[in-house]
Amino acid sequence: MVTLRGAAAALTLGAGVWVTNAAYAVNDLPGGPAVNQLNFAPAATKIAEEQHWLHWFMMIICAVIFFLVFGVMFYSILKHRKSVGHKAQELPEPIWVELGWTIVPLLIVIGMALPATKVLVAQKDTTNSDLTIKATGMQWKWGYDYIKGEGEGIGFLSTLDNSHREMSNSGNPPPTDDYLLKVDNPLVVPVGKKVRIITTANDVIHAFMVPAFGIKQDAIPGFVRDTWFRAEKTGDFYGQCAELCGKEHAYMPIHVKVLSAEDYSAWVADKQKAMAAAADDPSKVWELTALVKRGESVYAANCVACHQASGKGAGTIKPLDGAAVVLDADKSKMISVLLNGQNNGAMPSWKQLSDTELAAVMTYAKNSWSNQTEQIVQPADVVAARQ
């Protein structure tokens, strides 16, 4: 008995130490998941607050019904069981009983449906928005285009930060609060403004979800859906693609940065300046050295996660170093792969990149590692292939 008690005490102590260590390994992520989270994420919009209230309202009603029904049932079973002398008997069925178990459930359903309908209608009311942003899901990143309101014309891709991809590939990632949620370009919006999100996709079905905002909307190829939110406070808020969209579904986070009106205006101005500086004339003829340098940054932002900085690939990902399609003097073959993808989406289409970016990254691959071909792909070559 002493041995058993000692073993139990040791097991309990060990479990306590493990739980304590696990609890302090990572911290709650403001605007994202919390350690040992059981409830919803803290609400950052009125809609999310109403959803939380509605959830608990429904839970309480269901719990009351559960305990009443099963309480009466078990009481009847115990007090009127045959072993204590009770005998079965036929009971009259008065009309008030029939009406009661019809009308009462109907009233309960109506009482639950009215507030639920109010919240649902509010969720779908995307009119009178201050800002409209199109979120395009693609394997495996998000594209954001500001199409109405302050910042109109801004567009960029948002991809998982490469450092997190490397942590995942290591098989033993260190404790990180925002693990697989950090991106290179977060979606930026102003606080207190109604933001309409239009969702679509260019390959398979994705879903745009940010729990703190109470939004989740499918992004379907060939269709346009929408949702909205109005953030009540500044900060960083996180979500993920909520539709199983392929082998890298887990590497498709959503990061929304909510700024004050002044900071948002400053971000818009900086972003527009950067876009104007990066705007390229597709008819420009580049020199090899300049295009390779430009392609190195494009490769680091979009390709290195799969093909690695060494160009050797990983697992089922084919290497670029020494690849026949890269070394081939017929540049149209490589252009076709980047524009259309191949292997049933294992290599996705990159047509969302500009003509200059595509030309640059192909030229970089053709002239890096052991691929010293001195071949060059001009933006005009990509323009011709798109037609």
N, C-alpha and C positions, 0 to 999 in steps of 0.2 A: 504493500500500500504506500509506504514511504517513497519507494522507488518511482511508483506511478505519479505520486504527487510532485516529486522532484522533476520528473520528466515534463509534467504538465506545466509546472512553473517555468522551467527553462524554455519550453515552447512558447508560452505566453510572452515571456520577456523578449525572446528572439523576434516574435511577431511584432511586438511593440517597437523594438529598435528598427525593424525593417520598415514599418509604417512611418515612423518618425523620419528616417533617412529618405524614404520615398517622398514624403511630404515636402522636405526641404531641398530635394534635388532640383525641382523647378518651382517657379512661383506662378500665382495667378497672372494671366495676361489681360490687362485692362482692355476692354473692347473685344476680347476673345475668350477662349476657354479658360476655366479655372481648375485648379487641382481638386480632384474628387468631386467634380461638379455633378449635382443631381437635379437641380432646377434649371429653368431657362437662364440664358445669359441676361445680365442686367439690361433693362430697356433703355434705349437712347432716343426713342421716338414715342409719340403719343399712341400710335397704332400698336407698337410693341407692348406698351403698358396696358392697353385695352385687351390685347390678346392674352396677356398674363392674367388679368382679372377674369376674363372669360374662362380661361382654363380652370382656375380655382373655383369659380362659380359652378361650372359643370361637375368638377370633381366632388364638391360638397353635396350637390343634389344627388349624384350617383351613390355617394357613400351613405347618405341618409336612407335612400331607397334600399340599398343593399342591407343595411343593418335592420331596418324595419321588416323587410320581407323575410330575411333569414332568421331574425329574432323571433318573429311569430311562428315561423315554420319549426324551428328547433324547440321552442316552448311547447308547441302543440305535440310534437313527437315525444317529448319527455313527459309531459303531464297527462297525456291521453294514450299512453302505450298499453298494449294488451296485458303486459306482465303485472300491472297494478290494478287490473280489473275492469278497465274500460272496454266497452264494446262498440263496434262500428254502428253507426245509425245514419239514416237519411235525414238531411236537413232541408228545410224549405228554401226556395230560392226567390225571395221577395224582389220586386222590381227595383227597389232602391240599391240592392246589391249589384244587379246587372248594370244599372246606370252609373253607379259609383266606380266600378272598375273599368268603365269606358270613358267617363267624363274626366276623372282625376288624372289618368295618364295623358289624356288629350291636353288638359290644362298645363301639365308638367312640360310636355313637348312644346306647347306654344310659349311657355315661360322661358324655355331654353332657346327657342328659335328666334325670338324677337331681338335680344341683344346680339346673338350670333349674326343675324342678318344685318344689323346695323354696322357691326365691325367689318363684315365681308363687303358690304357696299362701299364703305369708306376706303377699304384696301384697293378697290378697283377704280376709284375716282382719281384719274390722272389728269384731270382738267386744271387749267390755270396754274401750270407749273412755271417756276421761275427759271429752271434750267432743265434742258433735255439732253441726255447722254445715251448714245447707242453702245451697248455692251455686246460684243461679238465673241462667242465662244469658239475656240479652235483647239485642235490637239497640239500642245496642251498649254494654253495661255489665254489671256483675255485681251481683246482689242477695244479701246475706248475712243469714241468720237463724240466731241461736244458739238451738237448740231443746232442748239438754240440757247440763247441767253449769254451771259458774260462768259467769254472763253470760246465762243462759237468759232469753229474751224480748227481747234486743237484736236490732235489725234495721236495716239501712241499705243504701243503694246506693253502689256504687264506680264512679266514672266517670273517664275520662282527664282529667287536669288541663287546664284551658282554655288555659293558657300554651303547652302542648305542641301543642295543636290549632292555635293561632295560628301557631306555628313551622312546622308542616306546611303550613298554608294559604299561608304566605309563599313556598313553593317554593324557599327557600334557607335552611334552618334552620341555626343556628350549631352548632358541635360541642358536644354535650351528652351526658354519660355515661349518663344514664337516659332518653334520647330516646324518647318515646312509651311510657314505662313508669311515669311518675309519675301517681298517682291522687289524688283528693280525700279518699277514705276507705279506707285500707288495711284488709285483713283482719288482725285482731290475735288472737294465740294465745299461750299460755304455753309456755315451754321445758320439755322433758322430759315433756310430757303427750301421751297418745295422742289425736289429733284425727281424728274421723271426718268426712269430707266427703260429704254427700249431694248429688248433682248432678241437676238437671233444667233445663228451659228453658220459656219461655212463648211462643216464636214458631218458631224454626228450630233446627237442631242446632248446638250449640256444644261446646267441649271445654275442661275445666279442667286446665291443665298448669303445673306448677312443677318445672323440671328439677332444681334442687338437692335437692328432696324425693323425686325419683324417682316422681312421680305424674302420670298423664294419664288422665282419665276423661271420656268423652262425656257431654254434657248434652242429653237428648233430650226434646222436648215430650211430655207424657203418660206418661213413664217416670221411674222413680227408680233411679239407679245410685249406687254409693258406692265410696269409696277411703279411705285413711288415711295419716297420717304422724305421726312423733314427732320434732320438731326437737331436735337435740342441742346447739345453741348459739343464743344470741340474735343478733339482727341483722335486716336487711331482705333479703327474697328475692323474686325476680321471675319471672313467667311471662306467658303470653299465651293467649288463646283459640287452640286448635290445630285448629279446624275452620273451613273457609271458610264464613262465615255471612252474607255480604252485602258491600255496597260499603264499609262501614266496619269490616271485619274487623280491619284493622291498628290500630284505635283502641280495642281492648278488652283492655287489659293486666290483669295480676293482680299485686298487691303484697301480700305477707304480712309482717307485722311480728311478730317473735318476741320476747316480753318475759320478764323474770324473773317468778317467781310473785308477788312483791310488786308489781312494776310493773303486771302484768296485773290484779291485784285492784283497784289504784287506777284503772286505765283503765275497768274494768267499773263501778266506783262513779260515775266522772265521766260515763260514757255513759248510765247509767241516770238520773242526775239531769237530763242534757240532754234525754233522751227524755221524761221526766215533764214538764219545762218546756215542751216543744214539743207535748205531747199537746193536741189541740184537740177541743172539743165540736162535732160537725158540726151541731148544732142552734143554735149561736151565730149571732146576726145581727151582721154586721160593718158598720162604717162604711167608706165608699169609701176615704178616705185611708189607714186602717190596713191594709186589704186590699191596696191597691196597693203599699204598702211591703213587706208580706209577700211579695207576688208577685214583686217585684223580685229578692229573694234566691233564690226558686225558679227564676226565669228564668235567673239567672246560673249556677246549679248544673246546670241540665238542658237549657236551650234555646239558650243563647248560642252554643254551638259551631257550630250549623247556621244559625240565623236571624240571628246577629250581634247585637252590642250595639245597633246602629242599627235593628234590625228589618227590614233590607233583604234578608236572605237572601244566598245566594251560589251561583253556578252554577245547578244544577237545583233548589235549595232555594227554595221560594216565599217572598216577603217577607210579613211580618205587618203592616208599616206600609202601611195603605191596603187591606188584604185584605178582600174582600167578606164572608167568613165571620166575620171579627173585627168588622166594623162592623155586621153584621146585628143587628137588635134581637131576633131570635129566638135566644136564647142556647143553645137545645138543639142547634143545628147545630154550634156550636163545641165544646160538651160532647161530642157524638158523635164528633167528630174526635179529641179527646184520649183518649177512652176506647177507641175502636176502631181508631184509625189510619186511614190512607188511602193511595191510590196504591201498592197492593201492598207495603206496608211501608216505602216511602220516608219516610213520616211514621209512625213506630211508635206503638203504643198506649202510653199513660202511665197506665194504670189502677193501676199499682203505687204511684203517689203517693196521698197521703191526700186525702180530700174537700176539706179546707181548702186544701191545697197546690194542687190543681187549680183550685178556685174563685179562689184568689189570683192564680195565673199568668194565668188568662183575664181577670180584672179588670185586671191590670197591662197586658196587651196591648191591651185595649179603651180604655185611658186613657193610653197612652204614645205618644211620637213625634207624628205628626199625628192619631192616633186618639183625639181628645178627645171620646169619646162620652158620658162620665159614666154609662155603663152599669155595673152591678155584678152579678156572679155570686156567689150565696151558696152555702156548703157544702151546704145542704139541697137546692139544685138538682141538685148532682152526685149526692147520695144518691138522689134520685128517679130520675135517669137510669140509675143502676147496677141498679136493680130491674127 
